[in-house]
Amino acid sequence: MNLAALLNQRTAYYDYDANESVDRQTIEQLVTEAMKAPSAYHLQNWYFIAVTTPEHKNKLCQVAYEQRQILSAAVTFIVCGDMDGYKRLPAALQPSIDMGTLPQILATSFIEGINNSHPNNPQLRRDEAIRSASLASMVLMLTAESKGFATGPMSGFDITALQEAFDLPEYLLPVMLVTVGTTTVPRFPSKQRLPVVDKLTIL
Ligand SMILES: Cc1cc2nc3c(=O)[nH]c(=O)nc-3n(C[C@H](O)[C@H](O)[C@H](O)COP(=O)(O)O)c2cc1C
């Protein structure tokens, strides 16, 4: 399916087939594709928790204001942003340096740039975590849709309660939940979007 068709098909889905599951390989494929999203400085400052068991689905549902699509989705990804990603930038860049896909001189300037801007700016670190996790979430959704799954993005959850329930370290900010599963009823038709002229300035 081409991108235009995927974008037209994707609508937030709620009525998953609770009898369907996804295997580990599929979950890994989805996250591998999601990680093709770009991130500032190539930080790759995201982390994914794939919630698949009834026990963990129940726990997640409770901290997501009882949104029951979590219970029937085959998997819900807790897509997190790493607010301390700058500390791990050298390790994140090394494989690209080794493979010759990132020149050392550029990597050095990335590391200098981030060390000048991130350590003393928690707001920027949080913003960057949200940007990266959001881009990855969108790629995750489109990849899942391209494989025939339905998906749903969710920010309706209690951040602190989720962090506690899943024992997340402080630096991991849960940014988005993405439900993925098999459809029972057809997807809703796509909702209308506002006129492009209301949302675009061309300078
Ligand atoms: C950041 C974000 C958070 C959302 N949170 C929720 C949510 O907590 N619960 C829910 O039912 N839908 C949630 N949605 C789904 C939106 O309501 C839905 O994407 C929007 O109405 C547009 O419809 P469409 O996705 O079908 O095009 C969320 C969507 C986004 C992008």
The ligand as an SDF file (V2000), in Angstrom:
LIG
                    3D

 31 33  0  0  0  0  0  0  0  0999 V2000
   -1.2770   12.7950   20.9630 C   0  0  0  0  0  0  0  0  0  0  0  0
   -2.6080   12.0950   20.8260 C   0  0  0  0  0  0  0  0  0  0  0  0
   -3.2580   11.6770   21.9620 C   0  0  0  0  0  0  0  0  0  0  0  0
   -4.4650   10.9820   21.8650 C   0  0  0  0  0  0  0  0  0  0  0  0
   -5.0220   10.4760   23.0050 N   0  0  0  0  0  0  0  0  0  0  0  0
   -6.1190    9.7030   22.9130 C   0  0  0  0  0  0  0  0  0  0  0  0
   -6.6320    9.0530   24.0550 C   0  0  0  0  0  0  0  0  0  0  0  0
   -6.0830    9.1250   25.1430 O   0  0  0  0  0  0  0  0  0  0  0  0
   -7.7580    8.3250   23.8990 N   0  0  0  0  0  0  0  0  0  0  0  0
   -8.3670    8.1800   22.7060 C   0  0  0  0  0  0  0  0  0  0  0  0
   -9.3850    7.4950   22.6440 O   0  0  0  0  0  0  0  0  0  0  0  0
   -7.8870    8.7620   21.5920 N   0  0  0  0  0  0  0  0  0  0  0  0
   -6.7640    9.5050   21.6640 C   0  0  0  0  0  0  0  0  0  0  0  0
   -6.2320   10.0680   20.5420 N   0  0  0  0  0  0  0  0  0  0  0  0
   -6.8830    9.8570   19.2560 C   0  0  0  0  0  0  0  0  0  0  0  0
   -7.4330   11.1620   18.6760 C   0  0  0  0  0  0  0  0  0  0  0  0
   -8.6460   11.4760   19.2900 O   0  0  0  0  0  0  0  0  0  0  0  0
   -7.5650   10.9890   17.1730 C   0  0  0  0  0  0  0  0  0  0  0  0
   -6.2930   10.6850   16.6310 O   0  0  0  0  0  0  0  0  0  0  0  0
   -8.1300   12.2340   16.5340 C   0  0  0  0  0  0  0  0  0  0  0  0
   -9.4730   12.4170   16.9010 O   0  0  0  0  0  0  0  0  0  0  0  0
   -8.0400   12.2010   15.0210 C   0  0  0  0  0  0  0  0  0  0  0  0
   -8.7160   11.0840   14.5250 O   0  0  0  0  0  0  0  0  0  0  0  0
   -8.0100   10.0010   13.6210 P   0  0  0  0  0  0  0  0  0  0  0  0
   -6.7820    9.5130   14.3790 O   0  0  0  0  0  0  0  0  0  0  0  0
   -9.0110    8.9150   13.4880 O   0  0  0  0  0  0  0  0  0  0  0  0
   -7.6150   10.6380   12.3520 O   0  0  0  0  0  0  0  0  0  0  0  0
   -5.0410   10.7590   20.6150 C   0  0  0  0  0  0  0  0  0  0  0  0
   -4.3610   11.1900   19.4620 C   0  0  0  0  0  0  0  0  0  0  0  0
   -3.1570   11.8250   19.5710 C   0  0  0  0  0  0  0  0  0  0  0  0
   -2.4290   12.2240   18.3180 C   0  0  0  0  0  0  0  0  0  0  0  0
  1  2  1  0
  2  3  1  0
  2 30  2  0
  3  4  2  0
  4  5  1  0
  4 28  1  0
  5  6  2  0
  6  7  1  0
  6 13  1  0
  7  8  2  0
  7  9  1  0
  9 10  1  0
 10 11  2  0
 10 12  1  0
 12 13  2  0
 13 14  1  0
 14 15  1  0
 14 28  1  0
 15 16  1  0
 16 17  1  0
 16 18  1  0
 18 19  1  0
 18 20  1  0
 20 21  1  0
 20 22  1  0
 22 23  1  0
 23 24  1  0
 24 25  2  0
 24 26  1  0
 24 27  1  0
 28 29  2  0
 29 30  1  0
 30 31  1  0
M  END
$$$$
